[in-house]
Amino acid sequence: MSLPKSFIESIVEYKQSISKFDDAVDEYIFAYLIKAVEYGHIDIVQEIVNFMSIDINAVYIQKWNPSITLLCKAIMSPKINGQPKINMVKYLLTLGANPNLKYIDDDGDEYFALYTAGILYIQGTMIKDKTWNPENTKDAIEIIQILVQSGADINQQTKEYSNIMCVGVMFNSLDLIKLCISDYGAIITNICLMIALSYEKTNDDIIRYLVYEKKFIHTVDEIKTNIRLESRLHQSEDEFILMDKMIELWIK
């Protein structure tokens, strides 16, 4: 599939003919660009990039869809016509896409490429939801690898101190946690442990792995202090008291 040359040329000629920058024209092109990324059409992305000055790291704001970067859009897009999404991810990275770029969506939540890849990994494990593809986990493993190889920080956090490890904890994926630690040297943060201890659905195996096998906690007082410092904006005093008791229980 390829864009008609007349389409590209007419847009370029129109932009050159007007003295004032026309946001409507760019918005139309950007919408087309996002769709091309979503459906894996590298040829269309290439044509648009060749004909226009495109900021590959821009956060694209859409009228009827959430704001997103092209790289994260590629990661979360479905496979179309058998085209692996990793191909689009690799292509965007060759164009200069920043694997550590953060953006805030319309709900005020912060995302970046590795965090998005972690969500993709989880989607592959939740096969009870027929709308989610079990192959997503395989895709995510490849994407995490190429992102880290391209400079992504495995320990990068959102403004709420969450990261790809926290995604594994929140969705009970010990495999994702082990992948990040064993293959890429991810650090277990106190926030990650706090989520594991406070989230009632967290699998006990995950807590044991974080607390015992990694042995990053030296004393009960130390972990209490660190958790309080890192989560001071998110926890009430009653929650801290409960957390203290849970920590003492697990670190005996």
Backbone hydrogen bonds, N-H to C=O, Kabsch-Sander energy under -0.5 kcal/mol:
donor,donor_aa,acceptor,acceptor_aa,energy
7,F,4,P,-0.9
8,I,4,P,-1.7
9,E,5,K,-3.2
10,S,6,S,-2.2
11,I,7,F,-1.8
12,V,8,I,-2.5
13,E,9,E,-2.9
14,Y,10,S,-2.0
15,K,11,I,-2.4
16,Q,12,V,-2.0
17,S,13,E,-1.3
18,I,14,Y,-1.0
23,D,21,F,-0.8
26,D,22,D,-1.5
27,E,23,D,-2.7
28,Y,24,A,-1.7
29,I,25,V,-2.1
30,F,26,D,-3.2
31,A,27,E,-2.0
32,Y,28,Y,-1.7
33,L,29,I,-2.5
34,I,30,F,-2.8
35,K,31,A,-1.9
36,A,32,Y,-2.1
37,V,33,L,-2.2
38,E,34,I,-2.6
39,Y,35,K,-2.3
40,G,37,V,-1.1
41,H,36,A,-2.5
42,I,40,G,-1.4
45,V,41,H,-2.0
46,Q,42,I,-2.7
47,E,43,D,-1.9
48,I,44,I,-2.5
49,V,45,V,-2.6
50,N,46,Q,-2.3
51,F,47,E,-1.7
52,M,48,I,-2.0
54,I,52,M,-1.0
56,I,54,I,-1.0
58,A,55,D,-1.9
60,Y,58,A,-0.7
60,Y,68,I,-2.5
61,I,59,V,-0.6
62,Q,60,Y,-0.6
62,Q,65,N,-0.6
68,I,60,Y,-1.6
70,L,58,A,-0.5
73,K,69,T,-2.1
74,A,70,L,-2.3
75,I,71,L,-1.9
76,M,72,C,-2.0
77,S,73,K,-0.8
80,I,83,Q,-0.6
83,Q,80,I,-2.1
87,N,84,P,-1.4
88,M,84,P,-0.6
89,V,85,K,-2.1
90,K,86,I,-2.7
91,Y,87,N,-2.1
92,L,88,M,-2.6
93,L,89,V,-2.0
94,T,90,K,-1.9
95,L,91,Y,-1.3
96,G,93,L,-1.1
97,A,92,L,-2.3
101,L,98,N,-1.5
103,Y,111,Y,-2.2
105,D,109,D,-2.8
108,G,105,D,-1.9
111,Y,103,Y,-2.7
114,L,99,P,-0.5
116,T,112,F,-2.3
117,A,113,A,-2.5
118,G,114,L,-2.1
119,I,115,Y,-1.7
120,L,116,T,-2.1
121,Y,117,A,-2.3
122,I,118,G,-2.0
123,Q,119,I,-2.2
124,G,120,L,-1.2
124,G,121,Y,-0.6
125,T,121,Y,-0.5
125,T,122,I,-1.5
126,M,122,I,-1.0
127,I,125,T,-1.3
129,D,126,M,-1.6
130,K,128,K,-0.9
132,W,129,D,-2.1
136,N,133,N,-2.3
137,T,134,P,-1.0
139,D,135,E,-2.3
140,A,136,N,-2.9
141,I,137,T,-2.1
142,E,138,K,-1.6
143,I,139,D,-2.5
144,I,140,A,-3.1
145,Q,141,I,-1.7
146,I,142,E,-2.3
147,L,143,I,-2.5
148,V,144,I,-2.4
149,Q,145,Q,-2.4
150,S,146,I,-1.2
151,G,148,V,-1.7
152,A,147,L,-2.7
154,I,152,A,-0.7
156,Q,153,D,-2.0
158,T,162,S,-2.8
161,Y,158,T,-2.1
167,V,163,N,-1.6
168,G,164,I,-1.7
169,V,165,M,-2.0
170,M,166,C,-3.1
171,F,167,V,-1.8
172,N,169,V,-1.5
173,S,168,G,-3.3
174,L,172,N,-0.8
177,I,173,S,-1.8
178,K,174,L,-2.8
179,L,175,D,-2.4
180,C,176,L,-2.2
181,I,177,I,-2.1
182,S,178,K,-3.3
183,D,179,L,-1.9
184,Y,179,L,-0.7
184,Y,180,C,-0.7
185,G,181,I,-1.3
186,A,180,C,-2.3
189,T,187,I,-0.9
193,L,189,T,-1.8
194,M,190,N,-2.7
195,I,191,I,-2.4
196,A,192,C,-1.9
197,L,193,L,-2.5
198,S,194,M,-2.3
199,Y,195,I,-2.2
200,E,198,S,-0.7
202,T,199,Y,-2.0
206,I,203,N,-0.8
207,I,203,N,-1.4
208,R,204,D,-2.7
209,Y,205,D,-2.1
210,L,206,I,-2.5
211,V,207,I,-2.8
212,Y,208,R,-2.4
213,E,208,R,-1.3
214,K,209,Y,-1.3
218,H,216,F,-0.5
223,I,219,T,-1.9
224,K,220,V,-2.3
225,T,221,D,-2.5
226,N,222,E,-2.6
227,I,223,I,-2.6
228,R,224,K,-2.3
229,L,225,T,-2.2
230,E,226,N,-2.5
231,S,227,I,-2.2
232,R,229,L,-0.7
234,H,231,S,-1.9
235,Q,231,S,-1.5
240,F,236,S,-1.8
241,I,237,E,-2.2
242,L,238,D,-2.0
243,M,239,E,-2.3
244,D,240,F,-2.7
245,K,241,I,-1.8
246,M,242,L,-2.1
247,I,243,M,-2.6
248,E,244,D,-2.4
249,L,245,K,-1.9
250,W,246,M,-2.1
251,I,247,I,-1.8
252,K,249,L,-0.6
